[in-house]
Amino acid sequence: MSYQIASKKVHGFTLIELMVAVAIVAILSAIAYPSYRNYVLRGQLVNATNGLSSLQANMERYYQDNRTYMSTGTFTSPCLTAAPVGTFQLSCSAGPTATTFTLQALGSASTNGFTYTLDQAGNQATTVTGVTGWVNCSASWETKVGTC
């Protein structure tokens, strides 16, 4: 904008115009940030589901070779040697028995509050604590806000 004051042109914005622009940016940020946060979180949750699926396949291969999910002789059950995947720690929530296991992916850092489980029968579950919008799901893995 330009204004004419006694034969001088003044260029710039008024304080009101600047404050309106700042208010618009603040409103857009308040709306966009939660959506962006959930989008990033959804990308990190894939580490848990992929890690559990891979560990389940390793457990099934181990069972085919040894006819048990437990460690036997010099062979260690894959359940007991699980490593972190992304921000999730994979483990057995209870030690494997000869015919059963329950795998768990426990979130930390940005995925803190998310726990995914998978058992030998393929039963999936999600437990979410302290994360707004996300819900517990006893029959599947929740990978998107509010869907079970």
C-alpha positions as CSV (number, residue, x, y, z in Angstrom):
1,M,0.0,0.0,0.0
2,S,1.1,3.5,-0.5
3,Y,-0.1,6.7,1.1
4,Q,0.4,10.3,0.1
5,I,1.4,12.6,3.0
6,A,2.4,16.1,2.0
7,S,4.0,15.2,-1.3
8,K,5.8,12.2,0.2
9,K,4.7,8.6,-0.6
10,V,4.9,6.2,2.4
11,H,5.1,2.5,1.6
12,G,4.3,-0.3,4.0
13,F,1.6,-2.0,6.0
14,T,-0.4,-0.7,8.9
15,L,-0.3,-2.4,12.2
16,I,-3.9,-3.6,11.8
17,E,-3.0,-5.3,8.4
18,L,0.0,-7.0,10.0
19,M,-2.1,-8.2,12.9
20,V,-4.8,-9.6,10.6
21,A,-2.1,-11.5,8.6
22,V,-0.6,-12.9,11.9
23,A,-4.1,-14.0,13.1
24,I,-4.8,-15.8,9.8
25,V,-1.5,-17.7,10.0
26,A,-2.2,-18.6,13.6
27,I,-5.6,-20.0,12.8
28,L,-4.3,-22.0,9.9
29,S,-1.5,-23.4,12.0
30,A,-3.9,-24.4,14.8
31,I,-5.9,-26.4,12.3
32,A,-3.1,-27.9,10.3
33,Y,-0.6,-28.9,13.0
34,P,-2.8,-31.7,14.6
35,S,-3.5,-33.2,11.2
36,Y,0.2,-33.1,10.3
37,R,1.1,-34.7,13.7
38,N,-1.4,-37.6,13.1
39,Y,-0.1,-38.0,9.6
40,V,3.5,-38.3,10.9
41,L,2.4,-40.6,13.7
42,R,0.6,-42.9,11.2
43,G,3.8,-43.3,9.3
44,Q,5.7,-44.4,12.5
45,L,3.0,-46.9,13.5
46,V,3.8,-49.0,10.4
47,N,7.1,-49.9,12.1
48,A,5.1,-51.8,14.8
49,T,2.8,-53.6,12.5
50,N,5.5,-54.6,10.1
51,G,7.9,-55.6,12.9
52,L,5.3,-57.8,14.5
53,S,4.3,-59.5,11.2
54,S,8.0,-60.2,10.5
55,L,8.6,-61.6,14.0
56,Q,5.4,-63.7,13.7
57,A,6.8,-65.2,10.5
58,N,10.1,-65.9,12.2
59,M,8.3,-67.6,15.1
60,E,6.3,-69.8,12.7
61,R,9.5,-70.8,10.8
62,Y,11.1,-71.6,14.2
63,Y,8.1,-73.8,15.1
64,Q,8.3,-75.7,11.8
65,D,12.0,-76.5,12.5
66,N,11.7,-77.3,16.3
67,R,8.0,-78.1,16.9
68,T,8.0,-75.6,19.8
69,Y,8.0,-71.8,20.2
70,M,10.3,-72.1,23.2
71,S,14.1,-72.1,23.1
72,T,15.4,-75.6,22.7
73,G,19.0,-76.8,23.0
74,T,21.3,-74.3,21.4
75,F,18.5,-72.7,19.4
76,T,17.0,-69.5,20.8
77,S,13.4,-68.6,20.1
78,P,13.2,-65.5,17.9
79,C,10.8,-64.1,20.5
80,L,13.6,-63.8,22.9
81,T,16.0,-62.0,20.5
82,A,13.6,-59.4,19.1
83,A,15.2,-56.0,18.4
84,P,13.8,-52.4,18.3
85,V,12.1,-51.3,15.1
86,G,11.9,-47.6,14.7
87,T,10.5,-46.2,18.0
88,F,9.0,-49.6,19.0
89,Q,10.5,-52.3,21.1
90,L,9.5,-55.8,20.0
91,S,9.2,-58.6,22.6
92,C,7.1,-61.4,24.0
93,S,4.6,-60.0,26.5
94,A,4.9,-63.4,28.3
95,G,7.5,-66.0,27.5
96,P,6.5,-68.4,24.7
97,T,5.1,-71.8,25.6
98,A,5.5,-74.9,23.4
99,T,2.3,-74.0,21.4
100,T,1.6,-70.3,22.1
101,F,3.2,-66.9,22.0
102,T,2.1,-63.3,22.3
103,L,4.3,-60.7,20.6
104,Q,4.2,-57.1,21.7
105,A,5.4,-53.8,20.2
106,L,5.8,-51.1,22.8
107,G,6.1,-47.5,21.6
108,S,8.5,-44.9,23.0
109,A,9.4,-41.3,22.2
110,S,6.9,-40.0,19.6
111,T,4.9,-43.2,19.7
112,N,4.8,-43.4,23.5
113,G,1.4,-44.8,24.6
114,F,0.9,-47.2,21.8
115,T,1.1,-51.0,22.4
116,Y,0.4,-53.5,19.6
117,T,0.0,-57.3,20.2
118,L,-0.1,-60.3,18.0
119,D,-0.5,-64.0,19.0
120,Q,0.1,-67.4,17.3
121,A,-3.4,-67.5,16.0
122,G,-3.1,-64.1,14.3
123,N,-5.2,-62.2,16.9
124,Q,-4.3,-58.5,16.8
125,A,-5.0,-55.8,19.4
126,T,-4.1,-52.2,20.0
127,T,-3.8,-50.4,23.4
128,V,-3.5,-46.6,23.3
129,T,-3.0,-44.6,26.5
130,G,-2.7,-40.8,26.7
131,V,-2.9,-40.0,23.0
132,T,-5.8,-37.8,22.0
133,G,-8.2,-39.2,19.3
134,W,-6.7,-42.7,19.2
135,V,-8.7,-45.5,20.7
136,N,-8.1,-49.0,22.1
137,C,-9.0,-51.8,19.7
138,S,-9.2,-55.4,20.9
139,A,-9.8,-57.0,17.5
140,S,-7.3,-55.3,15.2
141,W,-4.4,-52.9,14.9
142,E,-5.4,-49.2,14.8
143,T,-3.3,-47.4,12.3
144,K,-5.5,-44.4,11.7
145,V,-7.1,-42.0,14.2
146,G,-10.5,-43.3,15.4
147,T,-10.6,-46.4,13.2
148,C,-10.7,-49.8,14.7
